[in-house]
Amino acid sequence: MDKVFSFEQISAHNSRKDCWLLINGKVYDVTKFLEEHPGGDEVLLSATGKDATVDFEGVGHSESAKAMLKDYYFGEVDSTTIPEKPRVDESPKENLQYHQDNSPTFVIQILRFLVPLVILAFAAFVATYRKSD
């Protein structure tokens, strides 16, 4: 029979020497995987003390990464002990502020992509123009 842990018990394992994650209602002891994780140990440590399902699924892990979970499986969570997630007020004003805060980041990401392309296109134009002379 699988071990069943309370959310509080799972949350207590949140260090480099003892790291448990809660993903899809299952408990994983990923302590031995911390050093091997491609994203670094901080990524895993930041997912402790909460339901890390959204974090895990949101990254877009490969099927082989998902299959690795079975190697670290440790037990189940008692779902009655998981705290309710606070409701998020989704008023239009808050959503507007959110997008305003992220717009400079979006512009910077676009510029990081477009500026090198423009430079490359200009260099190709100059090279072609010089050859025709």
Secondary structure, DSSP 8 states (H G I E B T S, - for coil): ---EE-HHHHHT-EETTEEEEEETTEEEE-GGGTTT-TT-HHHHHTTTTSB-HHHHHHHT--HHHHHHHHHHEEEEE-GGGS---------HHHHHHHHHHHHHHHHHHHHHHHHHHHHHHHHHHHHHHHHH-
